[in-house]
Amino acid sequence: LVGLTIVAVGTSLPELVTSVVASIKKENDIAIGNVIGSNIFNILFVLGLSSTISGLIIKPEALIDSLILFAVSIMCYLFTCYKSRIGNIKGIIMIGTYIIFMIYIIMR
């Protein structure tokens, strides 16, 4: 719960600020690349390094979270493929998805 809420928000705030500033300056490549690059680094390098140092035990809840991550990644991919623009409606859908996920995590 703490890792998926407080820690995730705290470590993502710099990426959020960078992406918002880049979007305001019409530097969309930086906004998208910052978020994707950070997530790929966290998943592959940080998780890989920590599991190399000390093996990780995967709980069933983590597999459900991984499936949700996969589904949301597909949603983001489809959003960027269709008209190559993420507008207000898609942004609201993403924020709504995040809120629903947080409610699911807290209730779990």
PyMOL commands that set and color helices and strands:
alter all, ss='L'
color gray80, all
select helices_A, chain A and resi 3-24+28-53+60-81+88-107
alter helices_A, ss='H'
color red, helices_A
deselect
rebuild
show_as cartoon
